[in-house]
């Protein structure tokens, strides 16, 4: 199983850090286009709690992000990651200005855009292809699950066929797809989760992100959790599922993440996930087979 850090070192010959940017976007699942409440797990920040402040220009956000990791990196490169909300949900003229500002930064090696598969019209695909000729472009798609019953429950807002078509279109333009999958979604068994991972890997994704389901304050999922209608995975159960995921992810698919840490100010459950050092230690030892 190839992890992102290894892939980046092989590709660029150095340490590469990700800087989470905020382009000031919204989401069609929030602005009334397809819904107003968003996905039930999504926070008010559109999953961008760790992104830079949208009041700054993209260049300023990148420089602020560089300053945050200045103690860890000197001569490395960066991934400009449009993380908050839906990173392709704006007129092409605005997207071109934002993306161009990011790729023109001399220290940016990759442009990464998190978006929804239903927010990739032809003109946006053309723009992404254009940017990909300047610097590598990754498009991160929030699939979460292949199971339609779960997708409806979490209010994802599009069928699996839309994801499949987005992958086909992006691959046809030479753009790498990284697919987000949430482990521990309500009602899903471990077998259901593994089925999603297998599907993503077989469907052409260049990378995969595995994320533990977090219950965050202020989300619709919080109300379900407090009402006892939703449970969360234990630490042991999550590690066991990750081991099964590792067994089915081929080496050609780069693993960008094996867990994720929710904003501690918002995290309601599972609280064990807040001990990031401990969790990563277990993953390294029990899933990746690495010794400290």
C-alpha positions as CSV (number, residue, x, y, z in Angstrom):
1,X,0.0,0.0,0.0
2,X,1.5,3.3,-1.1
3,X,1.1,6.2,1.2
4,X,0.9,9.8,0.1
5,X,4.2,10.9,1.7
6,X,6.1,8.2,-0.1
7,X,4.4,9.1,-3.4
8,X,5.3,12.8,-3.0
9,X,8.9,12.1,-2.2
10,X,9.2,9.7,-5.2
11,X,7.5,12.3,-7.5
12,X,9.0,15.5,-6.3
13,X,12.1,14.3,-4.5
14,X,11.3,16.3,-1.4
15,X,8.8,16.8,1.4
16,X,5.6,18.3,0.2
17,X,3.1,19.9,2.6
18,X,-0.6,20.6,2.0
19,X,-2.0,24.1,2.6
20,X,-5.8,24.2,3.0
21,X,-7.3,27.1,1.2
22,X,-10.7,28.8,1.3
23,X,-12.0,30.2,-1.9
24,X,-15.1,31.6,-0.4
25,X,-17.3,29.0,-2.1
26,X,-20.7,27.6,-1.0
27,X,-22.4,24.3,-2.0
28,X,-25.5,23.4,-4.1
29,X,-26.6,21.3,-1.1
30,X,-26.7,24.4,1.0
31,X,-27.8,27.3,-1.3
32,X,-31.1,25.7,-2.3
33,X,-30.0,24.4,-5.7
34,X,-30.5,20.8,-4.5
35,X,-30.9,21.3,-0.8
36,X,-30.4,23.7,2.1
37,X,-29.1,21.6,5.0
38,X,-26.0,20.1,3.4
39,X,-24.9,16.6,4.1
40,X,-25.9,15.6,7.6
41,X,-22.2,15.3,8.8
42,X,-21.0,18.5,7.3
43,X,-20.1,21.4,9.6
44,X,-21.0,25.0,9.2
45,X,-17.4,25.5,7.8
46,X,-18.1,23.1,4.9
47,X,-15.4,20.7,6.1
48,X,-12.9,23.5,6.0
49,X,-12.3,24.2,9.7
50,X,-8.5,23.9,9.1
51,X,-8.5,26.0,6.0
52,X,-7.1,29.5,5.8
53,X,-9.2,32.6,6.2
54,X,-11.2,33.4,3.0
55,X,-10.8,37.2,3.6
56,X,-7.2,36.9,2.5
57,X,-6.1,36.5,-1.1
58,X,-5.0,33.1,-2.3
59,X,-1.4,34.2,-2.4
60,X,-1.7,35.5,1.1
61,X,-3.4,32.3,2.3
62,X,-0.5,30.3,0.8
63,X,2.1,32.4,2.5
64,X,0.2,32.2,5.8
65,X,0.1,28.4,5.4
66,X,3.8,28.3,4.7
67,X,4.5,30.3,7.8
68,X,2.5,27.8,9.9
69,X,4.9,24.9,8.9
70,X,8.0,27.0,8.7
71,X,9.5,25.0,11.6
72,X,9.0,21.7,9.7
73,X,10.0,22.6,6.2
74,X,12.6,24.8,4.6
75,X,13.0,24.2,0.9
76,X,10.0,22.0,0.2
77,X,7.0,22.4,-2.0
78,X,3.3,22.7,-1.3
79,X,-0.1,21.5,-2.4
80,X,-2.6,24.3,-2.8
81,X,-5.7,22.6,-1.6
82,X,-9.1,24.2,-2.0
83,X,-10.8,22.4,0.9
84,X,-13.7,24.4,2.2
85,X,-17.2,23.7,0.6
86,X,-17.4,22.9,-3.1
87,X,-14.2,24.0,-4.9
88,X,-15.7,24.1,-8.4
89,X,-19.0,25.7,-7.6
90,X,-18.5,29.2,-9.1
91,X,-18.4,30.9,-12.5
92,X,-15.4,29.8,-14.6
93,X,-14.1,33.4,-14.6
94,X,-13.8,33.4,-10.8
95,X,-12.4,29.8,-10.7
96,X,-9.8,30.7,-13.3
97,X,-8.6,33.7,-11.2
98,X,-8.4,31.6,-8.0
99,X,-6.7,28.6,-9.5
100,X,-4.3,30.8,-11.5
101,X,-3.3,32.6,-8.4
102,X,-2.6,29.3,-6.7
103,X,-0.6,27.6,-9.5
104,X,1.4,30.8,-10.2
105,X,2.9,30.6,-6.7
106,X,6.5,29.4,-7.2
107,X,6.4,27.1,-4.2
108,X,3.1,25.3,-5.2
109,X,3.7,21.9,-6.9
110,X,0.1,20.7,-7.1
111,X,-3.3,22.2,-7.3
112,X,-5.9,20.1,-5.4
113,X,-9.6,20.9,-5.6
114,X,-12.2,19.3,-3.3
115,X,-15.6,19.2,-5.0
116,X,-18.8,17.3,-5.7
117,X,-19.1,15.0,-8.7
118,X,-22.3,16.9,-9.8
119,X,-20.3,20.2,-9.9
120,X,-18.1,19.5,-12.9
121,X,-19.8,21.0,-16.0
122,X,-17.9,21.0,-19.3
123,X,-16.5,24.5,-18.9
124,X,-15.1,23.7,-15.5
125,X,-13.6,20.5,-16.8
126,X,-11.9,22.5,-19.6
127,X,-10.5,24.9,-17.0
128,X,-9.1,22.0,-14.9
129,X,-7.5,20.5,-18.0
130,X,-6.0,23.9,-18.7
131,X,-4.6,24.2,-15.2
132,X,-3.3,20.6,-15.4
133,X,-1.0,21.7,-18.3
134,X,0.6,24.2,-16.0
135,X,1.0,22.1,-12.9
136,X,-0.5,18.7,-11.8
137,X,-4.2,19.0,-10.8
138,X,-5.9,16.6,-8.4
139,X,-9.7,16.6,-8.1
140,X,-11.0,15.3,-4.8
141,X,-14.5,13.9,-5.0
142,X,-16.7,13.5,-2.0
143,X,-18.3,10.1,-2.7
144,X,-18.4,8.8,0.9
145,X,-20.3,5.5,0.0
146,X,-21.5,3.6,-3.0
147,X,-24.6,2.4,-1.2
148,X,-27.6,4.4,-2.3
149,X,-29.6,3.9,0.9
150,X,-26.8,5.4,2.9
151,X,-26.3,8.2,0.4
152,X,-30.0,9.1,0.7
153,X,-29.8,9.0,4.5
154,X,-26.8,11.4,4.6
155,X,-28.4,13.7,2.0
156,X,-25.5,13.4,-0.5
157,X,-27.7,14.6,-3.3
158,X,-26.6,12.7,-6.3
159,X,-26.6,9.0,-7.5
160,X,-23.5,6.8,-7.9
161,X,-23.8,7.2,-11.7
162,X,-22.9,10.9,-11.4
163,X,-19.7,10.0,-9.6
164,X,-18.8,7.3,-12.2
165,X,-19.3,9.9,-15.0
166,X,-17.2,12.5,-13.2
167,X,-14.3,10.0,-12.8
168,X,-14.6,9.1,-16.5
169,X,-14.5,12.7,-17.6
170,X,-11.6,13.7,-15.4
171,X,-9.5,10.6,-16.3
172,X,-10.2,11.3,-20.0
173,X,-8.6,14.7,-19.5
174,X,-5.6,13.3,-17.7
175,X,-6.6,14.6,-14.3
176,X,-6.0,12.4,-11.2
177,X,-9.1,11.7,-9.0
178,X,-8.8,11.3,-5.2
179,X,-12.0,9.8,-3.8
180,X,-13.2,10.5,-0.2
181,X,-14.8,7.6,1.7
182,X,-16.3,7.8,5.2
183,X,-16.0,4.7,7.4
184,X,-18.7,4.2,10.0
185,X,-21.6,5.8,8.2
186,X,-25.0,5.0,9.9
187,X,-26.3,1.5,9.0
188,X,-23.3,0.3,7.2
189,X,-21.5,-2.9,8.0
190,X,-17.8,-3.5,7.7
191,X,-18.5,-5.5,4.5
192,X,-20.4,-2.5,3.1
193,X,-17.5,-0.2,3.7
194,X,-15.0,-2.6,2.1
195,X,-17.3,-2.9,-0.9
196,X,-17.1,0.9,-1.3
197,X,-13.3,0.8,-1.1
198,X,-13.1,-2.0,-3.7
199,X,-15.4,-0.1,-6.0
200,X,-13.4,3.1,-5.8
201,X,-10.1,1.4,-6.4
202,X,-11.5,-0.6,-9.4
203,X,-13.2,2.5,-10.8
204,X,-10.1,4.5,-11.8
205,X,-9.3,6.7,-8.8
206,X,-5.7,7.5,-8.5
207,X,-6.0,8.1,-4.8
208,X,-8.3,7.4,-1.8
209,X,-9.0,9.2,1.5
210,X,-10.4,7.2,4.3
211,X,-12.1,9.2,7.0
212,X,-13.6,8.2,10.3
213,X,-17.2,9.4,10.8
214,X,-17.1,12.3,13.3
215,X,-20.1,13.7,15.1
216,X,-19.6,17.4,15.0
217,X,-21.6,19.9,17.0
218,X,-24.0,22.0,15.0
219,X,-24.6,19.3,12.3
220,X,-27.8,17.5,11.7
221,X,-25.9,14.3,12.6
222,X,-25.5,15.6,16.1
223,X,-29.3,15.5,16.7
224,X,-29.5,11.9,15.5
225,X,-26.6,10.9,17.7
226,X,-28.0,12.6,20.8
227,X,-31.3,10.8,20.1
228,X,-29.6,7.5,20.1
229,X,-30.3,6.8,16.4
230,X,-26.7,6.9,15.3
231,X,-23.7,5.1,16.8
232,X,-19.9,5.6,16.2
233,X,-17.1,3.1,15.7
234,X,-14.9,2.1,18.6
235,X,-11.2,2.6,18.2
236,X,-10.6,-1.2,17.9
237,X,-13.4,-1.5,15.3
238,X,-12.0,1.2,13.2
239,X,-8.5,-0.3,13.3
240,X,-9.9,-3.6,12.3
241,X,-11.7,-2.1,9.3
242,X,-8.6,-0.2,8.2
243,X,-6.7,-3.5,8.1
244,X,-9.3,-4.9,5.8
245,X,-9.2,-1.8,3.6
246,X,-5.4,-2.1,3.4
247,X,-5.8,-5.6,2.1
248,X,-7.9,-4.6,-0.9
249,X,-6.2,-1.3,-1.9
250,X,-3.8,-1.9,-4.8
251,X,-0.4,-0.4,-4.9
252,X,-1.3,1.8,-7.9
253,X,-3.9,3.7,-5.7
254,X,-2.2,6.2,-3.4
255,X,-3.6,6.4,0.1
256,X,-3.9,10.0,1.0
257,X,-5.4,9.5,4.5
258,X,-6.3,6.6,6.8
259,X,-8.1,8.7,9.4
260,X,-8.9,12.3,10.1
261,X,-9.1,14.6,13.1
262,X,-12.2,16.7,13.6
263,X,-12.0,20.2,15.1
264,X,-11.7,19.4,18.9
265,X,-13.9,22.4,19.6
266,X,-16.7,20.8,17.6
267,X,-16.0,17.1,18.2
268,X,-18.8,15.3,20.0
269,X,-17.9,11.7,19.2
270,X,-15.9,9.5,19.0
271,X,-13.7,11.2,21.6
272,X,-11.0,8.6,21.2
273,X,-10.2,10.1,17.8
274,X,-9.0,13.4,19.5
275,X,-5.8,11.6,20.6
276,X,-4.2,12.0,17.2
277,X,-0.8,10.8,18.3
278,X,-2.1,7.6,19.8
279,X,-4.4,6.8,16.9
280,X,-1.7,7.4,14.3
281,X,0.7,5.3,16.3
282,X,-1.7,2.4,16.2
283,X,-2.3,2.8,12.5
284,X,1.4,2.8,11.8
285,X,2.0,-0.3,13.9
286,X,-1.1,-2.4,13.3
287,X,-2.2,-1.3,9.8
288,X,1.1,-0.2,8.1
289,X,3.3,-2.6,10.0
290,X,5.8,0.2,10.9
291,X,7.8,0.3,14.1
292,X,8.3,3.4,16.1
